[in-house]
Amino acid sequence: MQFKHPELLYALLLLLIPIIVHLFQLRKFQKEAFTNVAFLKEVTLQTRKSSQIKKWLTLLVRLGLLAAIILAFAQPYTSNNKTFNTKTETVIYLDNSFSMEAKGDKGPLLKRAIQDIIGNVPENESFSLVTNNDVYRNVTVKSINNELLQLGYSTNQLNYEAALLKSKAYFSKDSNTIKNLVFVSDFQLKEVPVRANGDSSIKVNHVQLKPVNVNNVAIDTVYASKRTPENLELTVGLKNNGDSIDNLPISLYNDDNLLAKSSVSMDKEATTTFTLPANTIINGTLKIEDVNLQFDNNLYFNINETPKINVLSINEGDDAFLKRIYTEDEFNYTSSNFKDLNYNSITSQNLIVLNELQRIPSALNTALKSFTGNGGVLIIIPSENIDIQSYNNTNIKFDFAPLKPLVTIEKRLTSINYSHPIYINVFEKQVRNFQYPKVNTYYPQDLGNASAVLQFEDNKPFLSQNGNTFLFSSALNKANSNFKAINLIVPTFYNIGKSSLQNVNLYYTIGNENTYDVATILQQDEILTLNHKEVNVIPQQQYFNNKVAITTNETPDKAAVYTIKNKASSLESVSYNYNRAESNLDYQNLSNIENVNVSNSITELFDTIKSDSKINELWKWFVIFALILLIIEMLILKYFK
């Protein structure tokens, strides 16, 4: 038992006063001669004994009464926890990902969790609150009440390991404190599950909030499945988590105008298609109606006017195959004889092809190095009679291994790097028995710091890449190679050309690293911004000669179609959507996790934490005891004869 005001216990010394008074009142009886009557003598003895007993009882009761009053004012208390007088630290991780939109028995899981935290954390108790996108350190419920009530949903949930590590970082290093980590989430089933608590200094408490139903429908994806000169066919993919659906309406809007409507019946997955006119600029929104999660009911996309890619071919060989690949509907193709090259035109290009030059002069080397440094893409195709020293000077500048003297032995091209970006979505499967291209002469070369795109049968590179530069080790003319006759040449050159200007995709996912190019020329100190209604975002960007490379990750953080602007001038549109990983309402079983306290209610958990360190105040019992003693004293004085 402890006392809130132990200094008042000195008042117990006052108990000496009634004892002293009582002792002074115990005077000896004086003998007095009286009639010798035996009866009177017996009465006198009995009266003397009764009087002494009554006085001793009264003294004891009064001492008890005074002691009870003094102890009551000292406010004694006890605790169920032996460490009740130890300082306590509390950190709460509150999962505010989109899956917490799901409805529980008292409303959306996140909103109910916020109300329970406000209602159960003592108003003036200091704690730290961690969410997926914010941290409130050493605060009270009262000080962040408004922030809690206005807390929104986060675009991406931290994985459980990262959330635990982030939360534990806000405990002090004091080993003498009781550390409680309260982890509030629905604990969706993830690739990396929740693990046991390996830190014995921190008591981890998981509160798993569950929705009343797990039915949810999401628009998962949209992509261009077919293109013709007249039409573009869009395929929409949907996913269903829960009961089968007989008729789900899907609407397609361009801005606020309804373009088309469809419906699907689905069990787990379904697709539907919309046909749109080709070459139409669309700021599109796909919509469904679903009462559970709301964030995945809309999917935004856009179709811009595709800017043409500038391609310059510097020739001493035949460029007819390049003209057939880089057609005028997608490319601005310029062919220049090496002797007539205008160096000033280099900076305005996206792709430059050195087509079988015999020699690469140092001036051209310098110009091309500056060109690739500004985001341009370069393809080098040697001739059969090159000045190998000038080529190797170029290789040194672009960090390729040197070319060795020409070898006049037929060589087959047998290896394709299917995982290379220029071949993604080109092959349905890896082909092993295709018609191998061959060359009659080639320049042997080691890979060095480059990566192989196409290789000969001895694993020497036929086409290699380093940064923005692609290097062939053989001439491609018909006399030396049949590579032009193989259908592999078209995706190789076409996709290299398309990679030189990364046009905006149909849409991007917030939280992923997204990169795209905007074909524009900026003046000094000008920047591009992303705008949607009142939202104005300045993305990470890098300016090159004729384009701006934009990179986004966590921003913008709201799903919508954004306009890319240079000051007041609108250039094109770009769409962002929330990650659909939160749409799947499957949950982890926490019952087998060791060293973790699992609960289904924030209120229940905080009641448990409070009971573990509960203080039992005893002063009321001492007041009651004092009243009882007072009554006993009154009864003794009145009825004890």
C-alpha positions in Angstrom: 0.0 0.0 0.0 1.2 3.5 -0.9 0.1 7.0 0.1 -0.5 9.9 -2.1 0.3 12.3 0.8 2.5 10.3 3.1 3.6 13.5 5.0 0.1 13.5 6.7 1.0 10.2 8.5 2.9 12.3 11.0 -0.5 13.3 12.4 -0.7 9.8 13.8 1.4 11.1 16.7 -1.8 13.0 17.8 -3.0 9.6 18.9 -0.8 10.1 22.0 -3.1 12.9 23.2 -6.2 10.8 24.1 -4.0 8.1 25.6 -2.4 10.6 27.9 -5.8 12.1 28.8 -7.2 8.7 29.5 -4.3 7.7 31.8 -4.8 10.9 33.9 -8.4 10.0 34.3 -7.5 6.6 35.8 -7.4 7.8 39.4 -7.3 5.4 42.3 -10.4 4.9 44.4 -10.1 6.3 48.1 -11.2 3.9 50.8 -14.0 5.3 52.9 -15.5 3.6 56.1 -19.0 2.5 55.5 -21.7 0.3 57.0 -20.5 -3.3 56.7 -23.1 -4.4 54.2 -21.8 -7.2 52.0 -24.3 -6.3 49.1 -23.1 -2.7 48.8 -19.5 -3.9 48.7 -20.1 -6.2 45.8 -22.0 -3.4 43.8 -19.1 -1.1 44.4 -16.6 -3.6 42.9 -18.8 -4.3 39.9 -19.3 -0.6 39.1 -15.6 0.1 39.3 -14.8 -2.7 36.8 -17.5 -1.7 34.4 -16.4 1.9 34.3 -12.8 0.9 33.5 -13.9 -1.4 30.6 -16.1 1.3 29.1 -13.3 3.8 29.3 -10.8 1.4 27.6 -13.3 0.6 24.8 -14.1 4.3 24.2 -10.4 5.0 24.1 -9.7 2.3 21.5 -12.7 3.3 19.3 -11.6 7.0 19.4 -8.0 6.0 18.6 -9.3 4.0 15.6 -11.6 6.8 14.5 -8.8 9.4 14.6 -6.3 7.0 12.8 -8.9 6.3 10.1 -9.5 10.0 9.5 -5.7 10.7 9.2 -5.2 7.7 6.9 -8.1 8.9 4.7 -6.5 12.3 4.3 -3.2 10.6 3.4 -5.1 8.9 0.4 -3.7 5.3 0.4 -3.8 3.2 -2.8 -2.7 -0.1 -4.2 -2.1 -1.4 -7.8 -2.5 -4.8 -9.5 0.8 -4.2 -11.3 4.0 -4.3 -9.3 5.4 -1.6 -11.7 2.4 0.8 -11.2 4.7 3.7 -10.3 6.9 3.2 -13.4 6.5 5.6 -16.3 4.5 4.3 -19.3 5.1 5.1 -23.0 2.4 4.5 -25.6 2.8 4.5 -29.4 -0.3 3.9 -31.6 0.0 2.9 -35.2 -3.3 3.6 -37.0 -3.6 2.0 -40.4 -5.4 4.6 -42.6 -5.1 2.7 -45.9 -8.1 2.5 -48.3 -9.1 -1.0 -47.1 -10.1 0.7 -43.8 -13.0 2.3 -45.7 -14.8 -1.1 -45.3 -17.9 -0.9 -43.1 -17.8 -2.4 -39.6 -20.8 -2.9 -37.3 -20.5 0.8 -36.3 -19.5 2.4 -39.6 -16.2 2.7 -41.6 -13.4 0.9 -39.8 -11.1 4.0 -39.8 -13.7 6.5 -38.6 -14.7 4.1 -35.8 -11.1 3.5 -34.8 -10.6 7.3 -34.5 -13.6 7.6 -32.2 -12.4 4.8 -30.0 -9.0 6.3 -29.7 -10.5 9.7 -28.7 -12.8 8.0 -26.2 -10.3 5.6 -24.5 -7.0 7.4 -24.4 -6.9 9.6 -21.2 -7.4 13.2 -22.3 -4.1 14.5 -20.8 -2.0 11.4 -21.3 1.0 11.8 -23.7 1.4 9.4 -26.6 2.7 9.2 -30.2 0.4 8.4 -33.1 1.8 7.0 -36.4 -0.1 6.6 -39.6 0.9 5.6 -43.1 1.7 9.2 -44.1 2.0 11.2 -40.9 3.5 11.1 -37.4 2.2 13.0 -34.3 4.9 12.7 -31.6 4.3 13.2 -27.8 0.8 14.6 -28.2 -2.4 14.3 -26.3 -5.8 13.4 -27.6 -7.0 16.9 -26.8 -4.2 18.6 -28.8 -4.8 16.5 -32.0 -8.5 16.0 -31.7 -9.2 18.0 -34.9 -6.4 16.3 -36.9 -7.8 12.9 -35.9 -11.4 13.8 -36.9 -10.1 15.1 -40.3 -7.6 12.2 -40.9 -7.9 11.0 -44.5 -7.1 7.8 -46.3 -3.5 7.1 -47.4 -2.8 6.0 -51.0 -0.4 3.3 -49.9 -0.2 1.2 -46.8 3.2 0.6 -45.2 4.1 -3.1 -45.1 3.7 -4.6 -41.6 7.4 -4.9 -41.0 8.0 -1.2 -42.0 5.1 0.0 -39.9 6.3 -1.9 -36.8 9.9 -0.5 -37.2 8.6 3.0 -37.8 6.4 2.8 -34.7 9.1 1.4 -32.5 11.4 4.2 -33.4 9.2 6.7 -31.4 9.9 5.0 -28.1 12.6 6.4 -25.9 15.8 4.5 -25.1 14.9 4.4 -21.4 14.9 0.8 -20.3 13.0 1.5 -17.1 9.7 2.5 -18.8 6.8 0.3 -19.7 6.4 0.5 -23.5 3.0 -0.3 -25.1 2.7 -0.4 -28.9 -0.9 -0.5 -30.1 -1.1 -1.6 -33.8 -4.6 -0.8 -35.2 -5.3 -2.3 -38.6 -7.6 -4.7 -40.5 -4.4 -6.8 -41.2 -5.1 -7.5 -44.9 -3.4 -10.6 -46.3 -0.1 -9.4 -47.8 2.9 -11.0 -49.4 4.9 -10.4 -46.2 2.7 -11.4 -43.2 2.8 -10.0 -39.7 5.5 -11.7 -37.7 6.1 -12.4 -34.0 7.3 -9.7 -31.7 11.1 -10.2 -31.3 11.6 -7.2 -28.9 10.9 -8.2 -25.3 11.2 -4.6 -24.1 8.1 -3.5 -26.1 4.7 -5.0 -25.5 2.9 -5.3 -28.9 -0.9 -5.2 -29.0 -2.6 -5.9 -32.3 -6.2 -4.6 -32.7 -7.7 -6.3 -35.8 -10.8 -4.5 -37.0 -13.0 -6.6 -39.3 -15.8 -5.5 -41.7 -19.2 -7.0 -41.5 -18.9 -8.2 -45.1 -16.0 -8.6 -47.6 -17.9 -8.0 -50.8 -16.1 -5.5 -53.1 -16.0 -4.8 -56.8 -13.1 -2.9 -58.3 -12.2 -1.5 -61.7 -8.8 -3.1 -62.0 -7.3 -2.0 -65.3 -7.9 -0.5 -68.7 -5.7 -1.0 -71.8 -5.8 -0.5 -75.6 -6.6 -4.0 -76.9 -6.9 -3.1 -80.6 -6.1 -0.2 -82.9 -7.2 0.5 -86.4 -7.0 3.6 -88.5 -10.6 4.3 -87.6 -11.1 3.0 -84.1 -9.5 2.3 -80.8 -10.7 -0.6 -78.7 -10.4 -0.2 -74.9 -10.7 -3.3 -72.7 -11.7 -2.8 -69.1 -10.8 -5.4 -66.4 -12.8 -5.8 -63.2 -12.3 -7.9 -60.1 -14.8 -9.1 -57.6 -14.1 -10.1 -54.0 -17.3 -11.8 -52.7 -20.6 -13.0 -54.1 -21.3 -13.4 -57.8 -22.9 -10.4 -59.6 -25.5 -10.7 -62.3 -25.6 -7.2 -63.8 -23.0 -4.5 -62.9 -23.3 -1.3 -64.9 -20.1 0.4 -66.1 -20.1 4.0 -67.5 -17.5 5.7 -69.6 -17.2 9.5 -69.4 -15.1 12.0 -71.3 -14.8 14.8 -68.7 -18.4 15.1 -67.5 -20.0 13.8 -70.7 -21.3 10.2 -70.8 -19.8 8.4 -73.9 -20.9 4.8 -73.4 -22.4 2.4 -71.0 -22.0 -1.4 -70.6 -22.7 -4.1 -68.0 -21.1 -7.3 -67.0 -21.9 -10.5 -65.0 -19.0 -11.8 -63.0 -17.9 -14.3 -60.5 -14.2 -13.3 -59.7 -13.1 -11.5 -62.8 -14.6 -10.0 -65.9 -13.8 -7.7 -68.9 -15.8 -5.5 -71.1 -14.8 -3.4 -74.2 -15.5 0.1 -75.4 -14.9 1.3 -79.0 -13.8 4.9 -79.5 -12.9 6.9 -82.6 -9.2 6.8 -83.3 -7.1 9.9 -82.8 -9.6 11.4 -80.3 -8.4 13.3 -77.3 -10.1 11.9 -74.2 -9.9 12.7 -70.5 -11.7 9.5 -69.5 -13.3 8.2 -66.3 -14.7 4.7 -65.9 -17.3 4.4 -63.1 -19.2 1.6 -61.3 -21.5 1.7 -58.2 -20.3 -0.3 -55.2 -21.4 0.3 -51.7 -18.3 -1.1 -49.9 -14.9 0.4 -50.8 -15.2 3.6 -52.7 -11.7 4.4 -53.9 -11.7 1.7 -56.6 -15.1 2.6 -58.1 -13.5 5.1 -60.5 -10.5 4.6 -62.9 -9.1 7.6 -64.7 -7.3 7.5 -68.0 -6.5 9.8 -70.9 -5.7 9.7 -74.6 -3.6 12.6 -75.8 -2.6 13.7 -79.3 0.6 11.7 -79.7 3.6 13.9 -80.4 5.8 12.7 -83.3 9.4 11.5 -82.5 12.2 13.3 -84.3 14.6 10.8 -85.9 17.8 11.7 -87.8 19.6 9.1 -89.9 23.2 10.1 -90.8 24.0 7.8 -93.8 26.8 6.4 -95.8 24.7 3.3 -96.3 21.2 2.5 -97.6 18.5 3.8 -95.2 15.4 2.5 -97.0 14.7 0.0 -94.1 14.7 2.9 -91.7 12.2 4.9 -93.8 9.9 1.9 -93.7 10.1 1.6 -89.9 10.0 5.3 -88.9 6.8 6.2 -90.8 5.4 9.7 -90.8 2.3 8.9 -88.7 4.5 8.5 -85.6 7.9 9.9 -86.5 9.5 12.9 -88.1 12.1 11.1 -90.1 15.1 13.0 -91.5 17.7 11.4 -93.7 21.0 13.2 -94.2 24.1 12.2 -96.1 27.1 12.4 -93.8 28.8 14.9 -96.0 25.8 17.2 -95.9 25.2 16.9 -92.1 23.9 20.1 -90.4 25.3 19.8 -86.9 22.8 22.4 -85.6 20.0 19.9 -86.3 21.3 17.4 -83.8 20.0 19.1 -80.7 16.4 19.0 -81.9 16.3 15.2 -82.4 15.1 12.4 -80.2 16.9 9.5 -82.0 20.0 9.6 -84.2 21.2 6.6 -86.3 24.7 6.5 -87.5 24.1 4.3 -90.6 27.3 2.5 -91.7 29.7 5.5 -91.4 33.2 4.6 -92.3 34.6 7.1 -89.8 33.2 9.1 -86.9 35.1 12.4 -86.6 35.8 13.9 -83.2 33.5 16.9 -83.8 30.6 14.5 -84.3 31.7 12.5 -81.3 31.5 15.6 -79.1 28.1 16.6 -80.5 26.7 13.1 -80.0 28.0 12.9 -76.4 26.2 16.1 -75.6 23.1 14.8 -77.4 22.9 11.6 -75.4 23.7 13.6 -72.2 20.5 15.6 -72.9 18.3 12.5 -73.1 18.7 11.6 -76.8 19.1 8.0 -78.0 21.9 7.0 -80.4 22.2 3.9 -82.6 25.6 3.1 -84.1 25.7 0.7 -87.1 29.3 0.2 -88.4 30.2 -0.3 -92.1 32.4 -3.2 -93.3 35.3 -0.8 -93.8 35.5 1.4 -90.8 38.3 3.4 -89.3 38.5 1.2 -86.3 40.5 3.8 -84.3 37.8 6.5 -84.7 35.1 4.0 -83.7 37.0 3.0 -80.6 37.4 6.7 -79.7 33.6 6.8 -79.8 33.3 3.6 -77.8 35.6 5.1 -75.1 33.3 8.2 -74.9 30.2 6.0 -74.5 31.9 3.4 -72.2 31.8 0.5 -74.6 34.6 -2.1 -75.0 36.7 -1.5 -78.1 36.0 -3.2 -81.4 38.6 -5.8 -82.6 39.6 -6.1 -86.2 37.1 -7.4 -88.7 36.5 -11.1 -88.8 35.2 -12.6 -92.1 33.6 -15.7 -90.8 29.8 -16.4 -91.0 28.2 -16.0 -87.6 24.7 -16.8 -86.4 22.7 -14.6 -84.1 21.1 -17.1 -81.6 20.4 -15.3 -78.3 17.6 -12.7 -77.6 17.4 -10.9 -74.3 13.7 -11.3 -73.9 13.6 -9.3 -70.6 15.1 -6.2 -72.3 12.7 -3.2 -72.3 12.6 -3.0 -76.1 11.3 -6.6 -76.3 8.7 -6.4 -73.5 5.3 -7.4 -75.0 6.9 -8.3 -78.3 7.0 -12.1 -77.9 4.2 -14.2 -76.5 6.8 -16.8 -75.4 10.5 -17.4 -75.7 11.3 -18.8 -79.2 14.0 -21.4 -79.5 13.6 -22.6 -83.1 13.3 -19.4 -85.1 15.2 -18.6 -88.3 18.5 -17.4 -87.0 19.8 -14.2 -88.6 23.5 -14.4 -89.7 26.3 -12.1 -90.7 29.3 -12.7 -93.0 31.6 -10.3 -91.3 31.6 -8.7 -87.8 33.8 -6.8 -85.3 34.4 -9.0 -82.2 33.8 -7.2 -79.0 33.5 -7.9 -75.3 30.5 -6.7 -73.3 32.4 -4.7 -70.8 30.0 -2.3 -69.0 27.3 -2.7 -71.6 24.3 -5.1 -71.5 23.6 -7.6 -74.3 20.4 -7.2 -76.4 21.2 -9.7 -79.1 24.1 -12.1 -79.1 26.0 -14.5 -81.4 26.2 -18.2 -80.7 29.5 -17.7 -78.9 27.8 -15.1 -76.6 29.7 -12.2 -78.2 27.4 -9.1 -78.6 25.6 -8.4 -81.9 23.6 -5.5 -80.4 24.6 -4.1 -77.0 23.4 -1.1 -74.9 25.0 1.3 -72.5 22.8 4.1 -71.2 21.1 5.8 -74.2 23.5 4.3 -76.8 22.9 1.1 -78.8 25.9 -0.4 -80.7 25.8 -3.1 -83.5 29.0 -5.0 -84.1 28.2 -5.7 -87.8 27.0 -3.9 -90.9 23.3 -4.6 -91.7 23.4 -4.2 -95.5 22.0 -7.1 -97.5 25.4 -8.1 -98.7 26.7 -8.7 -95.2 23.6 -9.8 -93.2 20.1 -11.1 -93.6 19.0 -9.3 -90.4 16.9 -6.9 -92.5 14.9 -9.8 -93.9 14.0 -11.2 -90.4 11.0 -9.7 -88.7 13.1 -9.1 -85.6 14.4 -5.9 -87.1 11.1 -4.0 -86.9 10.5 -4.3 -83.1 14.2 -3.7 -82.5 14.4 -0.3 -84.3 10.8 0.7 -83.7 11.0 0.2 -79.9 14.3 1.9 -79.6 12.8 4.8 -81.4 9.7 4.9 -79.2 11.9 4.7 -76.1 13.6 8.0 -77.1 10.4 9.9 -76.2 8.4 8.2 -73.4 4.9 9.3 -74.2 2.3 9.5 -71.4 0.6 6.2 -70.7 -3.1 5.7 -70.4 -2.7 6.1 -66.6 -0.2 5.8 -63.8 -0.4 4.3 -60.3 0.1 6.6 -57.3 3.0 5.4 -55.1 4.9 3.7 -58.0 7.9 5.5 -59.6 6.4 6.8 -62.8 8.4 8.5 -65.6 7.3 10.0 -68.9 8.5 12.7 -71.3 6.7 15.9 -72.4 7.8 17.2 -75.8 8.2 21.0 -75.2 10.8 23.7 -75.1 11.1 25.6 -71.9 12.6 29.0 -71.4 14.9 29.8 -68.5 13.3 29.4 -65.0 10.1 27.9 -66.5 8.7 24.7 -64.9 5.9 22.3 -65.7 3.1 21.8 -63.2 0.3 19.2 -62.8 -3.1 20.8 -62.3 -6.5 19.4 -61.3 -9.2 21.9 -60.1 -7.6 23.5 -57.0 -4.7 21.0 -56.8 -1.4 22.3 -58.2 1.7 20.0 -58.0 5.2 20.6 -59.1 6.7 17.2 -60.0 10.3 16.2 -60.2 11.5 17.2 -63.7 14.6 17.4 -65.8 14.8 19.6 -68.9 16.6 18.4 -72.1 16.9 20.1 -75.4 13.4 19.4 -76.7 11.6 17.6 -73.9 11.0 17.5 -70.2 11.4 14.2 -68.3 9.0 14.0 -65.4 9.2 11.6 -62.5 6.5 11.1 -59.9 6.0 8.8 -56.9 3.9 9.8 -53.9 2.7 13.0 -55.5 0.2 13.8 -56.8 -1.7 11.9 -54.0 -5.2 12.3 -55.4 -6.6 10.1 -58.2 -7.7 12.3 -61.1 -6.9 13.4 -64.7 -4.3 16.2 -64.4 -3.4 18.8 -67.0 0.3 19.4 -67.6 0.9 23.1 -67.8 3.6 25.5 -68.6 2.3 28.6 -66.8 -1.1 29.1 -68.3 -0.5 27.0 -71.4 -1.9 23.5 -71.3 0.4 20.9 -73.0 -1.3 17.5 -72.5 -3.0 15.4 -69.8 -1.9 12.7 -67.5 -4.0 10.4 -65.3 -3.2 8.9 -61.8 -5.1 6.2 -60.0 -4.9 4.6 -56.5 -3.2 1.2 -56.2 -5.7 -1.6 -56.4 -3.9 -3.8 -53.9 -6.2 -2.6 -51.2 -9.3 -3.9 -53.1 -8.8 -7.5 -52.0 -10.6 -7.9 -48.6 -8.8 -11.0 -47.4 -7.4 -10.9 -43.9 -4.6 -12.6 -41.9 -5.2 -14.9 -39.0 -3.3 -13.4 -36.0 -4.1 -16.1 -33.5 -0.8 -18.0 -33.9 1.5 -15.1 -33.6 3.8 -15.3 -30.6 4.5 -12.6 -28.0 1.6 -10.4 -29.3 -1.6 -9.5 -27.5 -4.5 -9.7 -30.1 -7.8 -8.0 -29.6 -10.8 -7.1 -31.8 -11.6 -3.8 -30.1 -9.7 -0.7 -29.2 -12.0 -0.2 -26.1 -11.3 -3.8 -25.0 -7.6 -3.4 -25.4 -7.4 -0.1 -23.4 -9.5 -1.6 -20.7 -7.0 -4.4 -20.4 -4.0 -2.0 -20.4 -5.7 0.1 -17.7 -6.5 -2.9 -15.5 -2.9 -4.0 -15.7 -1.8 -0.8 -14.1 -5.0 0.0 -12.2 -4.7 2.1 -9.0 -7.2 1.1 -6.3 -7.8 4.2 -4.1 -8.6 3.2 -0.5 -9.4 6.5 1.2 -13.1 6.0 0.8 -12.9 2.8 2.8 -11.1 4.6 5.6 -13.8 7.2 5.7 -16.4 4.5 5.9 -14.4 2.8 8.7 -14.3 6.1 10.6 -18.1 6.5 10.4 -18.6 3.0 11.6 -16.3 3.7 14.6 -18.1 6.9 15.3 -21.4 5.0 15.5 -19.8 2.3 17.7 -18.6 5.0 20.1 -22.1 6.5 20.3 -23.6 3.1 21.0 -21.0 2.4 23.7 -21.6 5.7 25.4 -25.4 5.3 25.3 -26.0 1.6 26.0 -22.9 0.3 27.8 -23.8 0.4 31.6 
